[in-house]
Amino acid sequence: MRFIVSIFFIIAAMFILLLVEFNQGMITISLMPSKTYELSKSSFFLISLAAGAGLVFLLYFTRDVRRFLRGLKFQRDQKKQARIQELYTKGLNSLLAKRNPEATSFFQKVLSINPNHVDTLLRMGITQLRLKNPQEAIRLHQKALSLDSNNPEVLFSLAADYEEAKRYDDALKVYKEILSRDSSNLSALIRMRDLYQRLNQWAELYETQRQLLSNPLSISEQEVEHRKFLGFKYEFGRSLLESGDLERAKKIFRGVIKLDKDFIPGYLGLGEVYLEDQKPKEAAELWEKAYKVTSSNLLLLRLEDLYLKQGEPGKAIEIYKQAVSWKPQDIALKFFLGKLFYRLEMIDEAFDILSSVDWGDKELPDVHKLLGNIYLRRGSLGLAATEFKKALGFRKQIIIPYVCSNCELKTTEWAGRCPNCGKWNTFEVNLDKTC
């Protein structure tokens, strides 16, 4: 290395000597109109060479200083990011472990270093929501959204905050914002659908579910969502019926029946529209046809009430007799026919139909109670007492006419949707479980 440096200096010295030897003479330099300087040619060349070398040195020196300062800043930023990541990871682990106060402490330390750390603002907001502080969660998620307006996770979290704070309109606006960017976002559609259902906004719910079904779903998902769609459409029809919009309600109920011929609430709802429109004949005809399609005893019970209200008990008896002739082994039908005879004071007929059935060891207190009353009316006190004792001996509740086929909820009030499991078209009369 020393040898190379020595050679370099020798060559430089020889160059300077030759420059001086071959460039004798003076040159005049004018820096100002009244100011001139005389320099030898060799001095001028050497000064120019030194100035150029100095400029190059200055440029390279400036570049190296900048690199050095950037390196220092990069190292500081790396240390800062490493510290942020360490604290954020600890906070995230605490959040996943549901140690919410501990998670809050770590996230606050991150935000003290970088107040605009989007992921920390997001997780901190989730932590605050868990701590039942939705207003603070909203503030944090709004700030995160202002920093990253296209972050779907932030949007969903903000909507959840609004729901917790009962600001449902704001939550719906957020879901609509997500769907305006991606109309096929199933998560947004499902959350908006569930919120509409909670608010009983059936028209909006019906449209949202229809939009959801237009997306590609698996066969099992399609079946589940289709059943929900039927229920939502039915509820939409009910809301129209209750508001007096009979024509639209009729159209909706017909649509429900067209989609599912076995959806009993659709038939009952359409029949109620006819009754509200002062068309009991059409309601009766609809329910009679529907019974032939579905074999649902609910329709027979509705027809029974309708014909009795119209003062036409003969028609009620006739539809039961036809049903019994179609299904002679159905003891529930014979029980309902016997109960109708008793209701109409046709005691002998009631006794004949009920006594023709072998009730066996079934726990049917309503049957024995009805037989007891019949024996009492016929003057057979001993037999009446025996039947009443049988009825009292059972622990089941005596009158529970409707049972949910999905969760077996028992109730005296029929509804298109089970209030316990939330399923539609599940209430039916089951004599083994209802009496």
RACORTA-V576959 format. One line per field, one symbol per residue. ss: DSSP state (A for helix, B for strand, O for the rest). A space follows every 10 residues. Layout:
BEGIN
ss: ???
END
This chain:
BEGIN
ss: OAAAAAAAAA AAAAAAAAAA AAOOOBBBBB BBOOBBBBBB AAAAAAAAAA AAAAAAAAAA AAAAAAAAAA AAAAAAAAAA AAAAAAAAAA AAAAAAOOOA AAAAAAAAAA AAAOOOOAAA AAAAAAAAAA OOOAAAAAAA AAAAAAAOOO OAAAAAAAAA AAAAOOOAAA AAAAAAAAAA AOOOOAAAAA AAAAAAAAOO OAAAAAAAAA AAAOOOOOAA AAAAAAAAAA AAAAAAAAAA AAOOOAAAAA AAAAAAAAAO OOOAAAAAAA AAAAAAOOOA AAAAAAAAAA AAAAOOAAAA AAAAAAAAAO OOAAAAAAAA AAAAAAOOOO AAAAAAAAAA AAAOOOAAAA AAAAAOOOOO OOOOAAAAAA AAAAAAAOOO AAAAAAAAAA AAAOOOOOOO OBBBOOOOOB BOOOOOBOOO OOOBOOBBOO AAAAO
END
